[in-house]
Amino acid sequence: MKLVLFASLAGIAAAQTQPEQVTFTKDVAPILQEKCQTCHRPDTFAPMSLLTYEEARPWAKAIKAKVIAREMPPWYIDKNVGVRHFKNDVSLTDSELATIVKWVDAGAPKGNPADMPPPRKFEDAKTWHMGEPDVIVQLPKDIIVPAQGADRWIDVVVDSGLNEDRYIQGIEVVPIKGFRSVHHVTTAMKHEDDADDGDNVQGVFLNEYALGKNADMFPEGAGRMIKAGTKINFNLHLHSTGTETPINVALGLKLYPKGYTPHYNEITEKIGDPKDLDIPPNADNVRFEGYQTLAKPARLLSFQPHLHNRGKASCMEAIYPGGHKVETLSCVSRYQFAWHLVYLYDEDEQPLLPAGTILHLISWYDNSPGNKFNPDPDNLITYGQRTIDEMGGAWVSYYYLSDEEFKQQTEARKKKTLTKTE
Ligand code: HEC
């Protein structure tokens, strides 16, 4: 009798100190809705749907492995180095990650069905988030993606129809047909005046589309010039889904009014592309670098490394004038060719760099058999546009500042940082 009493008291004590059990309906479903279901739902290119408990349960172990490795959701920049906050961060927070792991470790329990949040609503893939564009450029004819086959990368050049120079205020790409087979799209501007050094075969980067992507809007007073006669290069990553699928995509541009010149002209430039690439067969951690000097003070807005299948990592650092100070700005430490992600710096952390700063880009490659994306580790790899060749470099967006603006913005940043840390 005494013993039974003792045991039940202990049971009460344990219930009081133990945190509540993590369940699917209460804790995990809201995270999956926000961070996974944009892609993991029926009729997209992701391998499985994660809408319900019954769908997610069989994947519990794989989910734990992918989130711990930070391979899912796709977001590969190192948030512990350099700039840490991004406008478009879709990654899991540390506490969301811990919740998922706890749930899997506890045997992935369902929990009370009444806790399940209402299903998330998804909008039509064809929605323009920025409103009806002023200019729409689409592929002149559908591309047929076969039912079976390896992923394909295709470039299509289309006339923009613009016959005067204008400034862009917003950019968006939407898949207007067959979004299930469109893994991603990048768009770029090509113009006959562009220097043709074999580098800009795809033109000057405009933006990228992947599932769940919204419009890129410039802040009031900032824009990007599009010249009369510009052509748009669509680079498409297409994916077979078991059914033959016609696809088409459209680029929409919102323009500033005629005659309006924004104060800041945003530039996107490929920096540090190493043309002398020479990656020996069966070698890992092969390192190449490139440099770009900023002619004027500048405010950096985004970072997007561009390597191919042997690409492993990419870091950008600032070498300040005089070379006395070097600062790491960004590192994508697990580069993935399948995901063309642009990392947009948070307003408060956009690097402010004085004139004469050298942007130093370091790229690493893995040409060993250990790289599962490596089509042939026995090949010597050199620079080239084909996906079986390599590239390096990163697309970096920035705008130049006057000396006065640079001073003001640096002062304002200092003040803000001080109040934050006080
Ligand atoms: C932007 C789209 C996207 C988002 C968001 C996303 N996934 Fe994925 N996921 C994919 C695609 C595409 C694949 C298959 C190819 C790959 O692994 O890159 C995949 C693969 C996976 C796999 C491996 C499946 C297998 O076949 O082994 C798991 C597990 C997974 N995702 C879980 C998640 C979880 C959990 C989240 C949210 C925390 C998430 N994903 C967010 C697109 C996405």
Boltz pocket constraint, residues with backbone or C-beta under 6 A from the ligand:
constraints:
  - pocket:
      binder: B
      contacts: [[A, 31], [A, 32], [A, 35], [A, 36], [A, 37], [A, 38], [A, 39], [A, 40], [A, 45], [A, 46], [A, 47], [A, 59], [A, 62], [A, 63], [A, 66], [A, 67], [A, 72], [A, 73], [A, 74], [A, 92], [A, 210], [A, 211], [A, 212], [A, 338]]
      max_distance: 6.0
